[in-house]
Amino acid sequence: MDKDVVRVGVYARISEDRDGQQTATERQLRDCREMAQRRGWEVADEFEDVDISAYSKKARRPEFERMLEALRGGDIRGVVVWKLDRLTRQQRDLVRVMEACEQHKAFIASVMEPIDTRENYGQFVAELLVAQARMESANTSARQKRKHAELARQGVPIIGGSRTFGYSRDMMAIIPDEVELIREAAELVFAGESIRGVCRQWKARGVVSTQGKFWQPSSLKRMLTSPTISARRELGGLMTQGQWPAVIDEATSSRLRSILRDPGRRTSPGSARRYVLSGFLRCGRCGERLLARPRPDHVRRYVCVLQTGHPSCGKMAVLAEPVERLLYEMVAQVLDHEALGAALSIRSAEDDGLAQKIAADDAALATLNNDFYVERMLSREEYVTARATLTGRIDANRAAAAKRDGRSVIGKFIGGGGQFQAAWEAGSLDWRRAVIGALIDHIVIESAVKGRNFFEPGRVKPVWRF
């Protein structure tokens, strides 16, 4: 290899690939190759980020990072770009590139601008252009926010990117098969199934998103909690009515949002996949939670584990299988009792109005944010204090609403005799946990009597919710 030949990398980027063919980045690459050829540089590598912003602080550009590594490793001695704003619109990213160039005597060159950072004038122009590009991006972002706010007030749907599941691309028509899946998912959630469980069911049936990928819990939760499927748009915490058809009604949407946004809702599978009572059991000696810990021979059990910084005693253990079987029998017996229906009716009446309270506090939070960030009417101390009060009340009411709505899991089994046994045997562990959680707050496991080498049902003390 000729040591005098300068090896460069060509970098291209586009924020939005409208035609899906990457034609814009291909034009950038072609012009950069031609410039390198005119200057006698060898193009050693090409780096191409598509559909990624250079302004957003959250955006991660894989090819940009790979280009930086190539500079730091000495694989390339220069970076050629079509315009500098294709490389970066953030001063901090320009600094990262410039530092890598300074360490290895590399440079940045632009096709459309008089930039070669080997010259002092070129460095000055580069910094000036990045500052200008950042200002333009900020102005564009502000204009887009104002535009979206006006469209939300008019009830215009958000159209762009991938098609919204359940709707045609223009949002003016629904797709029946997908709508049925959305409604089915809502019913499964109301019946106690987890988002992860719904994803597993859909994957087994081959259900994919509009991008042709299997559903992930995060994307399914985002879809089910979005006001879009109830023909609404959310603007600063306030709902506006949309001018497109609803997949589910507002009451169903609010109920879903309460359940799935419950701050106490478990978001990771943990040991619940094998231990249906994980999180429910308490040590009768110290009051700490029993953790799922199998014996060395892999027999499942729940144990009070000594933990640094916790007042756990480490002196309690119970085999999982007999206590789980006993809890099923207790739950089945309670569900078959007519008094449970009366208790549920009383509690439901007490919980009326939670949705309205949550909506009112959400609106108050939006007003508070506007008064602090936009109108500058409040001090930071006033804002923080008021926000803490509102968010605490919202979280508490959402948790209460989730518990109330969770009772629908057991409603159809009250007085149902053998129906519950069949459902329990067929249900997932997530569903079984939802049933237990609808009836039981926690379960205390008392100490075993010394010398008794068998399971004693009297050790199990459930604390019922009713």
Buried (B, 14 or more C-beta within 10 A) or exposed (E): EEEEEBBBBBBBBBBEBEEEEBEBBEEBBEBBBEBBEEEEBBBBBBBBBBBBBBBBEEBEBEBBEBBBEBBBEEBBBBBBBBBBBBBBBBEEBBEBBBEBBEEBEBBBBBBBBEBBBEEEEBBEBBBEBBEEBBEEBEEEEEEEEEEBBEBBEEBBBBBEEEBBBBBEEEBEEBBEEBBEBBBBBBEBBBBBBBBBBBBBBBEEEEBEBBEEEEBBBEBBBEBBBBBBBBBBBBBBBBBBEBEBBBBBEBEBBBBBBBBBBBEEBBEEBEBBEEBBBBBBBBBBBBEBBBBBBBEEEEEBBBBBBEEEEEEBBBEBBBEBEBBBEBBBEBBBEBBBEEEBEEBBEEBEEEBEEBBEBBBBBBBBBBBBBBBBEEEEEBEEEEBEEBBEEBEEBBBBBBBBBBBBBBBBBBBEBBEBEEBBEEBBEEBBBBBBBBBBBBBBEBBBBBEBEEEEEEBEEEBBEBEEBB
